[in-house]
């Protein structure tokens, strides 16, 4: 969101993130990777121009990803990566 972009460019506290995002941070750290791309954090959600620009790059981001963490069974970001239905 444009309202919190200044704060987020400085730091994002993992405890302020939804469970699924926290799990992704933990997995990333546990396997020794330095960078993590989370679409809804890396693309400003209420900025159409940013979404159009960044969404064009998503194919490259995923193409060169070392791993992809997916919460396939989660209904939303609050349930975590290990969520089961």
N, C-alpha and C positions, 0 to 999 in steps of 0.2 A: 504494500500500500504506500502511496506517496506520503501519507502522514507520518510513517515511521522509517522512511528510507534513510534519513540521516543517521538515526540511531543504529540501524542494521548494518550500515557500511562500516561502523566502528566495531561492533561486536553484537552477537546474539547469544544470550544465555541459554544453554541447552534446557534448563529447567523451565524456560518460558515457552518452549516448543511443545506441540502435541506429542503424544506417546510414540506414534509411528516415526516422527522426525527424530525424536530422542533415540529410538532404536537404531535408526540409520546412522546417526552420529556414533553410537557405540560400536556398531559393526565396522564402520570406516576406521575408527581408531584401533579397534582390536586387530584388524588385519594390516595395520601399518600404512594405510593410505593417508595422504595429506589433504586431498580435496574431495568435496562432496557437492553434487549438484542436486538441489531439490527445486523442481520447476516453480512451485508456488512461492519460494523464497528468492529465487534467482531472477524471476521475471516479475516486474511490478504489476500486480494484479489489476489495479485500477488505472493503468496507463496503456491505452490501445496502441500507441506508437511503439512503446517498449515491447509489448507482447508481439506485435507484428515483426519487429526487428529480431528479437531473441528467439521466437518460435522458428524462424528460418534457420537458425543455427542448431536446433535441437537434434537434428539428424546426425550432424557431426559430433555433437557431444556424446550421444549414445553410441555412435559408431566407434569412437575411440575410448569408450568406458572400459575400465578393467573389470568391473563387476556392475551388476544392476541389482539393487535391493528393492523388492516389491512386496507390498502388503496385500497380496492378491485376495485374501479372504476378509479383509477389514472393510467395514462399511464406510469409514471415514478415518481421518488422521488421529483419532483418539484411541483406537483399539490396539495399535501396535503391530509390529511385523509378524509376530507369532500368533496372531488372532486366528481362531477357527470358528466356523459356523456349524 
